[in-house]
Amino acid sequence: QVQLVESGGGLVQAGDSMRLSCAASRLTFHSIGWFRQAPGKEREFVAAINWNGATTNYADSVKGRFTISKNSARNTVYLQMNGLKPEDTAVYYCALEFGDSLSPAAFGSWGQGLQVTVSS
């Protein structure tokens, strides 16, 4: 079973940047997605990248600010977050899809999550 470990996160001010990492124990034909859950809200899709890094998908709320990328040699996916806003505050999770539909519903095998807090 593939295990995911997220790192990064913390407290930043509005307008700052932050990079999250999701390291997988192994990856073959797996796509990686990032999701987030704010207090009192349902978990929502943020971004995803397919197994070879050729295709990405973003939520409208983060397009132009967040960039997902992959280092295949390290089995690690990154989420570069620029222009952070207070509404980006949430627990961020990475997850796997065995395949490359990049459909939010296709993801599972969640990481432990990490807190991102953006102060105004």
DRENMIGU-595266 format. One record per atom (N, C-alpha, C, CB): residue number from 0; atom name; z, y, x. Coordinates in nm, 3 decimals, m for minus. Glycine has a CB too. Layout:
N
KOLMI  num  atomo       up    north     east
KOLMI  NUM     CA        Z        Y        X
...
This chain:
120
KOLMI  num  atomo       up    north     east
KOLMI    0      N    0.000   m0.119    0.084
KOLMI    0     CA    0.000    0.000    0.000
KOLMI    0      C    0.000    0.124    0.088
KOLMI    0     CB    0.121    0.000   m0.095
KOLMI    1      N   m0.084    0.221    0.050
KOLMI    1     CA   m0.093    0.344    0.127
KOLMI    1      C    0.026    0.432    0.095
KOLMI    1     CB   m0.225    0.418    0.098
KOLMI    2      N    0.089    0.485    0.199
KOLMI    2     CA    0.201    0.577    0.180
KOLMI    2      C    0.158    0.717    0.221
KOLMI    2     CB    0.325    0.532    0.261
KOLMI    3      N    0.209    0.815    0.148
KOLMI    3     CA    0.176    0.955    0.173
KOLMI    3      C    0.302    1.032    0.210
KOLMI    3     CB    0.108    1.018    0.050
KOLMI    4      N    0.289    1.118    0.309
KOLMI    4     CA    0.401    1.203    0.351
KOLMI    4      C    0.352    1.346    0.359
KOLMI    4     CB    0.461    1.156    0.487
KOLMI    5      N    0.410    1.432    0.276
KOLMI    5     CA    0.373    1.573    0.278
KOLMI    5      C    0.462    1.649    0.376
KOLMI    5     CB    0.385    1.634    0.137
KOLMI    6      N    0.408    1.754    0.432
KOLMI    6     CA    0.485    1.843    0.518
KOLMI    6      C    0.432    1.985    0.502
KOLMI    6     CB    0.479    1.797    0.667
KOLMI    7      N    0.513    2.078    0.547
KOLMI    7     CA    0.482    2.219    0.527
KOLMI    7      C    0.571    2.272    0.416
KOLMI    7     CB    0.332    2.240    0.493
KOLMI    8      N    0.530    2.371    0.351
KOLMI    8     CA    0.610    2.426    0.243
KOLMI    8      C    0.718    2.520    0.292
KOLMI    8     CB    0.672    2.315    0.164
KOLMI    9      N    0.792    2.575    0.199
KOLMI    9     CA    0.899    2.667    0.232
KOLMI    9      C    0.888    2.793    0.150
KOLMI    9     CB    0.897    2.701    0.379
KOLMI   10      N    0.945    2.899    0.204
KOLMI   10     CA    0.951    3.028    0.134
KOLMI   10      C    0.865    3.130    0.206
KOLMI   10     CB    1.097    3.078    0.124
KOLMI   11      N    0.777    3.194    0.132
KOLMI   11     CA    0.693    3.300    0.186
KOLMI   11      C    0.690    3.416    0.088
KOLMI   11     CB    0.549    3.250    0.217
KOLMI   12      N    0.633    3.526    0.134
KOLMI   12     CA    0.618    3.642    0.046
KOLMI   12      C    0.477    3.642   m0.014
KOLMI   12     CB    0.645    3.773    0.123
KOLMI   13      N    0.464    3.711   m0.122
KOLMI   13     CA    0.332    3.725   m0.186
KOLMI   13      C    0.232    3.782   m0.087
KOLMI   13     CB    0.342    3.815   m0.312
KOLMI   14      N    0.114    3.723   m0.085
KOLMI   14     CA    0.010    3.765    0.006
KOLMI   14      C    0.006    3.686    0.135
KOLMI   14     CB    0.026    3.908    0.036
KOLMI   15      N    0.112    3.614    0.164
KOLMI   15     CA    0.117    3.533    0.285
KOLMI   15      C    0.032    3.407    0.273
KOLMI   15     CB    0.262    3.495    0.317
KOLMI   16      N    0.023    3.336    0.384
KOLMI   16     CA   m0.050    3.210    0.389
KOLMI   16      C    0.044    3.097    0.427
KOLMI   16     CB   m0.168    3.218    0.488
KOLMI   17      N    0.002    2.977    0.392
KOLMI   17     CA    0.080    2.858    0.423
KOLMI   17      C   m0.014    2.739    0.426
KOLMI   17     CB    0.196    2.836    0.320
KOLMI   18      N    0.015    2.642    0.513
KOLMI   18     CA   m0.064    2.521    0.515
KOLMI   18      C    0.025    2.400    0.488
KOLMI   18     CB   m0.136    2.505    0.650
KOLMI   19      N   m0.020    2.320    0.393
KOLMI   19     CA    0.046    2.194    0.362
KOLMI   19      C   m0.034    2.079    0.423
KOLMI   19     CB    0.061    2.175    0.208
KOLMI   20      N    0.038    1.975    0.463
KOLMI   20     CA   m0.027    1.857    0.519
KOLMI   20      C    0.012    1.733    0.439
KOLMI   20     CB    0.011    1.838    0.667
KOLMI   21      N   m0.080    1.641    0.426
KOLMI   21     CA   m0.055    1.514    0.360
KOLMI   21      C   m0.105    1.405    0.455
KOLMI   21     CB   m0.125    1.505    0.218
KOLMI   22      N   m0.013    1.334    0.517
KOLMI   22     CA   m0.049    1.228    0.611
KOLMI   22      C   m0.041    1.093    0.540
KOLMI   22     CB    0.043    1.230    0.735
KOLMI   23      N   m0.149    1.016    0.552
KOLMI   23     CA   m0.155    0.885    0.488
KOLMI   23      C   m0.138    0.775    0.593
KOLMI   23     CB   m0.288    0.867    0.413
KOLMI   24      N   m0.074    0.666    0.551
KOLMI   24     CA   m0.054    0.554    0.644
KOLMI   24      C   m0.188    0.493    0.682
KOLMI   24     CB    0.039    0.448    0.583
KOLMI   25      N   m0.282    0.497    0.593
KOLMI   25     CA   m0.418    0.454    0.622
KOLMI   25      C   m0.508    0.504    0.510
KOLMI   25     CB   m0.428    0.298    0.637
KOLMI   26      N   m0.632    0.526    0.541
KOLMI   26     CA   m0.729    0.570    0.441
KOLMI   26      C   m0.859    0.496    0.463
KOLMI   26     CB   m0.751    0.724    0.449
KOLMI   27      N   m0.914    0.446    0.358
KOLMI   27     CA   m1.048    0.390    0.365
KOLMI   27      C   m1.134    0.468    0.268
KOLMI   27     CB   m1.049    0.236    0.331
KOLMI   28      N   m1.163    0.414    0.153
KOLMI   28     CA   m1.241    0.488    0.055
KOLMI   28      C   m1.149    0.558   m0.044
KOLMI   28     CB   m1.338    0.395   m0.018
KOLMI   29      N   m1.055    0.636    0.012
KOLMI   29     CA   m0.958    0.708   m0.069
KOLMI   29      C   m0.990    0.856   m0.070
KOLMI   29     CB   m0.817    0.684   m0.017
KOLMI   30      N   m0.982    0.915   m0.185
KOLMI   30     CA   m0.983    1.059   m0.196
KOLMI   30      C   m0.838    1.105   m0.205
KOLMI   30     CB   m1.067    1.107   m0.319
KOLMI   31      N   m0.813    1.228   m0.159
KOLMI   31     CA   m0.679    1.284   m0.163
KOLMI   31      C   m0.679    1.410   m0.249
KOLMI   31     CB   m0.628    1.316   m0.021
KOLMI   32      N   m0.581    1.420   m0.333
KOLMI   32     CA   m0.569    1.538   m0.417
KOLMI   32      C   m0.433    1.604   m0.401
KOLMI   32     CB   m0.592    1.502   m0.562
KOLMI   33      N   m0.431    1.732   m0.428
KOLMI   33     CA   m0.305    1.806   m0.433
KOLMI   33      C   m0.280    1.849   m0.578
KOLMI   33     CB   m0.308    1.932   m0.337
KOLMI   34      N   m0.157    1.835   m0.618
KOLMI   34     CA   m0.113    1.875   m0.750
KOLMI   34      C    0.014    1.957   m0.734
KOLMI   34     CB   m0.090    1.752   m0.842
KOLMI   35      N    0.053    2.029   m0.838
KOLMI   35     CA    0.178    2.103   m0.831
KOLMI   35      C    0.245    2.105   m0.968
KOLMI   35     CB    0.153    2.247   m0.781
KOLMI   36      N    0.375    2.122   m0.962
KOLMI   36     CA    0.452    2.130   m1.086
KOLMI   36      C    0.555    2.241   m1.072
KOLMI   36     CB    0.520    1.994   m1.118
KOLMI   37      N    0.540    2.341   m1.157
KOLMI   37     CA    0.634    2.452   m1.162
KOLMI   37      C    0.746    2.417   m1.259
KOLMI   37     CB    0.563    2.584   m1.204
KOLMI   38      N    0.862    2.481   m1.242
KOLMI   38     CA    0.974    2.452   m1.332
KOLMI   38      C    0.937    2.472   m1.478
KOLMI   38     CB    1.094    2.540   m1.298
KOLMI   39      N    0.967    2.373   m1.560
KOLMI   39     CA    0.940    2.382   m1.702
KOLMI   39      C    0.795    2.363   m1.741
KOLMI   39     CB    0.984    2.511   m1.751
KOLMI   40      N    0.710    2.330   m1.645
KOLMI   40     CA    0.568    2.313   m1.675
KOLMI   40      C    0.523    2.172   m1.637
KOLMI   40     CB    0.483    2.418   m1.599
KOLMI   41      N    0.410    2.134   m1.691
KOLMI   41     CA    0.352    2.005   m1.657
KOLMI   41      C    0.285    2.012   m1.520
KOLMI   41     CB    0.252    1.961   m1.765
KOLMI   42      N    0.275    1.896   m1.458
KOLMI   42     CA    0.206    1.890   m1.330
KOLMI   42      C    0.059    1.923   m1.351
KOLMI   42     CB    0.222    1.750   m1.265
KOLMI   43      N    0.004    2.001   m1.259
KOLMI   43     CA   m0.136    2.042   m1.272
KOLMI   43      C   m0.212    2.015   m1.143
KOLMI   43     CB   m0.145    2.189   m1.309
KOLMI   44      N   m0.339    1.994   m1.160
KOLMI   44     CA   m0.430    1.970   m1.048
KOLMI   44      C   m0.451    2.098   m0.970
KOLMI   44     CB   m0.566    1.915   m1.099
KOLMI   45      N   m0.459    2.086   m0.836
KOLMI   45     CA   m0.484    2.201   m0.750
KOLMI   45      C   m0.618    2.186   m0.678
KOLMI   45     CB   m0.370    2.218   m0.648
KOLMI   46      N   m0.633    2.079   m0.603
KOLMI   46     CA   m0.755    2.059   m0.524
KOLMI   46      C   m0.765    1.913   m0.484
KOLMI   46     CB   m0.757    2.152   m0.398
KOLMI   47      N   m0.886    1.871   m0.449
KOLMI   47     CA   m0.907    1.734   m0.403
KOLMI   47      C   m1.025    1.730   m0.308
KOLMI   47     CB   m0.930    1.639   m0.522
KOLMI   48      N   m1.025    1.628   m0.225
KOLMI   48     CA   m1.133    1.607   m0.129
KOLMI   48      C   m1.165    1.459   m0.126
KOLMI   48     CB   m1.094    1.660    0.015
KOLMI   49      N   m1.294    1.427   m0.119
KOLMI   49     CA   m1.331    1.287   m0.127
KOLMI   49      C   m1.311    1.216    0.007
KOLMI   49     CB   m1.476    1.273   m0.173
KOLMI   50      N   m1.339    1.087    0.010
KOLMI   50     CA   m1.300    1.004    0.123
KOLMI   50      C   m1.366    1.045    0.254
KOLMI   50     CB   m1.333    0.861    0.094
KOLMI   51      N   m1.487    1.100    0.248
KOLMI   51     CA   m1.552    1.139    0.373
KOLMI   51      C   m1.551    1.289    0.395
KOLMI   51     CB   m1.695    1.089    0.375
KOLMI   52      N   m1.482    1.362    0.309
KOLMI   52     CA   m1.469    1.506    0.327
KOLMI   52      C   m1.590    1.586    0.283
KOLMI   52     CB   m1.442    1.534    0.469
KOLMI   53      N   m1.688    1.520    0.223
KOLMI   53     CA   m1.813    1.589    0.189
KOLMI   53      C   m1.805    1.664    0.058
KOLMI   53     CB   m1.926    1.489    0.182
KOLMI   54      N   m1.711    1.626   m0.028
KOLMI   54     CA   m1.703    1.685   m0.162
KOLMI   54      C   m1.561    1.732   m0.189
KOLMI   54     CB   m1.748    1.584   m0.270
KOLMI   55      N   m1.551    1.849   m0.247
KOLMI   55     CA   m1.420    1.903   m0.285
KOLMI   55      C   m1.422    1.949   m0.430
KOLMI   55     CB   m1.380    2.020   m0.192
KOLMI   56      N   m1.303    1.966   m0.483
KOLMI   56     CA   m1.287    2.013   m0.620
KOLMI   56      C   m1.163    2.101   m0.623
KOLMI   56     CB   m1.276    1.892   m0.723
KOLMI   57      N   m1.170    2.212   m0.695
KOLMI   57     CA   m1.059    2.306   m0.700
KOLMI   57      C   m1.030    2.346   m0.844
KOLMI   57     CB   m1.088    2.429   m0.615
KOLMI   58      N   m0.904    2.374   m0.869
KOLMI   58     CA   m0.868    2.436   m0.996
KOLMI   58      C   m0.914    2.582   m0.993
KOLMI   58     CB   m0.713    2.427   m1.023
KOLMI   59      N   m0.951    2.633   m1.108
KOLMI   59     CA   m0.999    2.771   m1.114
KOLMI   59      C   m0.894    2.869   m1.061
KOLMI   59     CB   m1.037    2.808   m1.256
KOLMI   60      N   m0.769    2.838   m1.081
KOLMI   60     CA   m0.662    2.929   m1.043
KOLMI   60      C   m0.647    2.946   m0.891
KOLMI   60     CB   m0.532    2.880   m1.101
KOLMI   61      N   m0.705    2.855   m0.814
KOLMI   61     CA   m0.690    2.864   m0.668
KOLMI   61      C   m0.823    2.881   m0.596
KOLMI   61     CB   m0.620    2.740   m0.616
KOLMI   62      N   m0.932    2.878   m0.668
KOLMI   62     CA   m1.063    2.895   m0.603
KOLMI   62      C   m1.070    3.027   m0.529
KOLMI   62     CB   m1.177    2.887   m0.707
KOLMI   63      N   m1.121    3.021   m0.407
KOLMI   63     CA   m1.132    3.140   m0.325
KOLMI   63      C   m1.007    3.173   m0.246
KOLMI   63     CB   m1.167    3.255   m0.410
KOLMI   64      N   m0.895    3.108   m0.278
KOLMI   64     CA   m0.770    3.132   m0.205
KOLMI   64      C   m0.726    3.008   m0.129
KOLMI   64     CB   m0.661    3.175   m0.301
KOLMI   65      N   m0.746    2.892   m0.186
KOLMI   65     CA   m0.701    2.767   m0.123
KOLMI   65      C   m0.822    2.690   m0.069
KOLMI   65     CB   m0.622    2.679   m0.224
KOLMI   66      N   m0.801    2.622    0.042
KOLMI   66     CA   m0.905    2.538    0.101
KOLMI   66      C   m0.847    2.403    0.137
KOLMI   66     CB   m0.967    2.606    0.225
KOLMI   67      N   m0.911    2.297    0.090
KOLMI   67     CA   m0.868    2.162    0.125
KOLMI   67      C   m0.961    2.109    0.233
KOLMI   67     CB   m0.867    2.069    0.000
KOLMI   68      N   m0.904    2.040    0.330
KOLMI   68     CA   m0.984    1.984    0.439
KOLMI   68      C   m0.921    1.853    0.485
KOLMI   68     CB   m0.996    2.085    0.557
KOLMI   69      N   m0.994    1.782    0.568
KOLMI   69     CA   m0.950    1.650    0.608
KOLMI   69      C   m0.974    1.627    0.756
KOLMI   69     CB   m1.020    1.542    0.526
KOLMI   70      N   m0.878    1.567    0.822
KOLMI   70     CA   m0.894    1.520    0.958
KOLMI   70      C   m0.892    1.368    0.951
KOLMI   70     CB   m0.781    1.576    1.055
KOLMI   71      N   m1.008    1.307    0.951
KOLMI   71     CA   m1.018    1.163    0.933
KOLMI   71      C   m0.951    1.086    1.047
KOLMI   71     CB   m1.163    1.120    0.921
KOLMI   72      N   m0.958    1.139    1.167
KOLMI   72     CA   m0.898    1.070    1.282
KOLMI   72      C   m0.746    1.058    1.265
KOLMI   72     CB   m0.932    1.144    1.413
KOLMI   73      N   m0.687    1.152    1.196
KOLMI   73     CA   m0.542    1.154    1.176
KOLMI   73      C   m0.502    1.109    1.038
KOLMI   73     CB   m0.489    1.292    1.202
KOLMI   74      N   m0.599    1.070    0.955
KOLMI   74     CA   m0.568    1.031    0.817
KOLMI   74      C   m0.484    1.138    0.747
KOLMI   74     CB   m0.493    0.897    0.814
KOLMI   75      N   m0.520    1.262    0.769
KOLMI   75     CA   m0.442    1.374    0.716
KOLMI   75      C   m0.532    1.470    0.641
KOLMI   75     CB   m0.369    1.447    0.830
KOLMI   76      N   m0.482    1.515    0.528
KOLMI   76     CA   m0.551    1.616    0.448
KOLMI   76      C   m0.464    1.741    0.447
KOLMI   76     CB   m0.578    1.565    0.301
KOLMI   77      N   m0.529    1.855    0.458
KOLMI   77     CA   m0.459    1.983    0.463
KOLMI   77      C   m0.494    2.066    0.340
KOLMI   77     CB   m0.495    2.059    0.592
KOLMI   78      N   m0.400    2.147    0.299
KOLMI   78     CA   m0.424    2.246    0.195
KOLMI   78      C   m0.386    2.382    0.253
KOLMI   78     CB   m0.343    2.215    0.062
KOLMI   79      N   m0.486    2.459    0.289
KOLMI   79     CA   m0.463    2.593    0.340
KOLMI   79      C   m0.456    2.688    0.221
KOLMI   79     CB   m0.575    2.636    0.440
KOLMI   80      N   m0.345    2.756    0.209
KOLMI   80     CA   m0.322    2.844    0.095
KOLMI   80      C   m0.311    2.987    0.145
KOLMI   80     CB   m0.194    2.802    0.017
KOLMI   81      N   m0.405    3.069    0.106
KOLMI   81     CA   m0.406    3.210    0.144
KOLMI   81      C   m0.383    3.297    0.021
KOLMI   81     CB   m0.539    3.247    0.212
KOLMI   82      N   m0.340    3.419    0.043
KOLMI   82     CA   m0.319    3.509   m0.068
KOLMI   82      C   m0.224    3.453   m0.172
KOLMI   82     CB   m0.449    3.540   m0.132
KOLMI   83      N   m0.114    3.397   m0.126
KOLMI   83     CA   m0.022    3.332   m0.219
KOLMI   83      C    0.038    3.430   m0.318
KOLMI   83     CB    0.090    3.263   m0.142
KOLMI   84      N    0.058    3.382   m0.439
KOLMI   84     CA    0.113    3.462   m0.547
KOLMI   84      C    0.242    3.397   m0.597
KOLMI   84     CB    0.010    3.477   m0.662
KOLMI   85      N    0.330    3.474   m0.658
KOLMI   85     CA    0.452    3.413   m0.714
KOLMI   85      C    0.423    3.298   m0.809
KOLMI   85     CB    0.534    3.518   m0.786
KOLMI   86      N    0.314    3.306   m0.882
KOLMI   86     CA    0.280    3.197   m0.974
KOLMI   86      C    0.234    3.070   m0.905
KOLMI   86     CB    0.173    3.243   m1.068
KOLMI   87      N    0.219    3.074   m0.774
KOLMI   87     CA    0.190    2.951   m0.698
KOLMI   87      C    0.318    2.874   m0.666
KOLMI   87     CB    0.116    2.985   m0.568
KOLMI   88      N    0.432    2.932   m0.698
KOLMI   88     CA    0.559    2.864   m0.674
KOLMI   88      C    0.566    2.735   m0.754
KOLMI   88     CB    0.676    2.956   m0.710
KOLMI   89      N    0.592    2.626   m0.684
KOLMI   89     CA    0.595    2.494   m0.748
KOLMI   89      C    0.634    2.389   m0.644
KOLMI   89     CB    0.458    2.460   m0.813
KOLMI   90      N    0.657    2.269   m0.692
KOLMI   90     CA    0.663    2.153   m0.605
KOLMI   90      C    0.522    2.098   m0.593
KOLMI   90     CB    0.763    2.043   m0.659
KOLMI   91      N    0.477    2.082   m0.472
KOLMI   91     CA    0.341    2.036   m0.446
KOLMI   91      C    0.343    1.889   m0.405
KOLMI   91     CB    0.274    2.122   m0.337
KOLMI   92      N    0.253    1.813   m0.463
KOLMI   92     CA    0.243    1.671   m0.437
KOLMI   92      C    0.100    1.637   m0.393
KOLMI   92     CB    0.282    1.588   m0.563
KOLMI   93      N    0.087    1.543   m0.302
KOLMI   93     CA   m0.045    1.486   m0.277
KOLMI   93      C   m0.050    1.347   m0.340
KOLMI   93     CB   m0.076    1.480   m0.125
KOLMI   94      N   m0.169    1.303   m0.367
KOLMI   94     CA   m0.191    1.177   m0.437
KOLMI   94      C   m0.324    1.117   m0.396
KOLMI   94     CB   m0.186    1.197   m0.590
KOLMI   95      N   m0.340    0.989   m0.427
KOLMI   95     CA   m0.459    0.914   m0.387
KOLMI   95      C   m0.547    0.879   m0.504
KOLMI   95     CB   m0.419    0.788   m0.315
KOLMI   96      N   m0.675    0.874   m0.478
KOLMI   96     CA   m0.770    0.809   m0.566
KOLMI   96      C   m0.849    0.710   m0.482
KOLMI   96     CB   m0.865    0.912   m0.637
KOLMI   97      N   m0.856    0.584   m0.527
KOLMI   97     CA   m0.943    0.489   m0.456
KOLMI   97      C   m1.081    0.505   m0.516
KOLMI   97     CB   m0.891    0.340   m0.469
KOLMI   98      N   m1.160    0.589   m0.453
KOLMI   98     CA   m1.290    0.624   m0.506
KOLMI   98      C   m1.311    0.772   m0.481
KOLMI   98     CB   m1.303    0.590   m0.657
KOLMI   99      N   m1.413    0.829   m0.542
KOLMI   99     CA   m1.442    0.970   m0.515
KOLMI   99      C   m1.487    1.046   m0.639
KOLMI   99     CB   m1.546    0.980   m0.409
KOLMI  100      N   m1.431    1.011   m0.753
KOLMI  100     CA   m1.465    1.090   m0.872
KOLMI  100      C   m1.405    1.230   m0.864
KOLMI  100     CB   m1.415    1.018   m0.998
KOLMI  101      N   m1.290    1.241   m0.795
KOLMI  101     CA   m1.213    1.365   m0.785
KOLMI  101      C   m1.166    1.414   m0.922
KOLMI  101     CB   m1.297    1.474   m0.717
KOLMI  102      N   m1.169    1.327   m1.017
KOLMI  102     CA   m1.114    1.361   m1.148
KOLMI  102      C   m0.962    1.358   m1.141
KOLMI  102     CB   m1.166    1.263   m1.258
KOLMI  103      N   m0.895    1.463   m1.188
KOLMI  103     CA   m0.748    1.464   m1.178
KOLMI  103      C   m0.681    1.340   m1.236
KOLMI  103     CB   m0.694    1.586   m1.248
KOLMI  104      N   m0.739    1.286   m1.341
KOLMI  104     CA   m0.678    1.169   m1.405
KOLMI  104      C   m0.688    1.043   m1.321
KOLMI  104     CB   m0.743    1.145   m1.539
KOLMI  105      N   m0.770    1.045   m1.219
KOLMI  105     CA   m0.791    0.925   m1.136
KOLMI  105      C   m0.689    0.910   m1.025
KOLMI  105     CB   m0.929    0.927   m1.077
KOLMI  106      N   m0.605    1.008   m1.006
KOLMI  106     CA   m0.513    1.007   m0.893
KOLMI  106      C   m0.379    0.944   m0.929
KOLMI  106     CB   m0.491    1.148   m0.844
KOLMI  107      N   m0.321    0.877   m0.829
KOLMI  107     CA   m0.189    0.817   m0.843
KOLMI  107      C   m0.128    0.803   m0.705
KOLMI  107     CB   m0.196    0.680   m0.916
KOLMI  108      N   m0.031    0.716   m0.692
KOLMI  108     CA    0.037    0.693   m0.564
KOLMI  108      C    0.085    0.824   m0.503
KOLMI  108     CB   m0.055    0.621   m0.465
KOLMI  109      N    0.176    0.889   m0.568
KOLMI  109     CA    0.221    1.023   m0.533
KOLMI  109      C    0.308    1.025   m0.408
KOLMI  109     CB    0.296    1.085   m0.648
KOLMI  110      N    0.297    1.137   m0.333
KOLMI  110     CA    0.391    1.162   m0.226
KOLMI  110      C    0.523    1.209   m0.282
KOLMI  110     CB    0.335    1.265   m0.129
KOLMI  111      N    0.615    1.242   m0.195
KOLMI  111     CA    0.750    1.277   m0.239
KOLMI  111      C    0.759    1.420   m0.291
KOLMI  111     CB    0.849    1.258   m0.127
KOLMI  112      N    0.662    1.503   m0.260
KOLMI  112     CA    0.661    1.642   m0.305
KOLMI  112      C    0.735    1.733   m0.210
KOLMI  112     CB    0.721    1.652   m0.442
KOLMI  113      N    0.694    1.858   m0.210
KOLMI  113     CA    0.764    1.957   m0.130
KOLMI  113      C    0.758    2.092   m0.201
KOLMI  113     CB    0.704    1.966    0.011
KOLMI  114      N    0.859    2.171   m0.175
KOLMI  114     CA    0.874    2.297   m0.247
KOLMI  114      C    0.798    2.409   m0.176
KOLMI  114     CB    1.023    2.334   m0.262
KOLMI  115      N    0.724    2.483   m0.254
KOLMI  115     CA    0.661    2.607   m0.208
KOLMI  115      C    0.713    2.718   m0.298
KOLMI  115     CB    0.503    2.598   m0.212
KOLMI  116      N    0.772    2.818   m0.236
KOLMI  116     CA    0.825    2.931   m0.311
KOLMI  116      C    0.764    3.059   m0.258
KOLMI  116     CB    0.980    2.936   m0.303
KOLMI  117      N    0.706    3.137   m0.350
KOLMI  117     CA    0.642    3.263   m0.314
KOLMI  117      C    0.720    3.375   m0.380
KOLMI  117     CB    0.492    3.265   m0.357
KOLMI  118      N    0.779    3.459   m0.300
KOLMI  118     CA    0.857    3.570   m0.354
KOLMI  118      C    0.769    3.692   m0.372
KOLMI  118     CB    0.977    3.602   m0.263
KOLMI  119      N    0.805    3.773   m0.470
KOLMI  119     CA    0.724    3.892   m0.499
KOLMI  119      C    0.771    4.012   m0.418
KOLMI  119     CB    0.728    3.926   m0.648
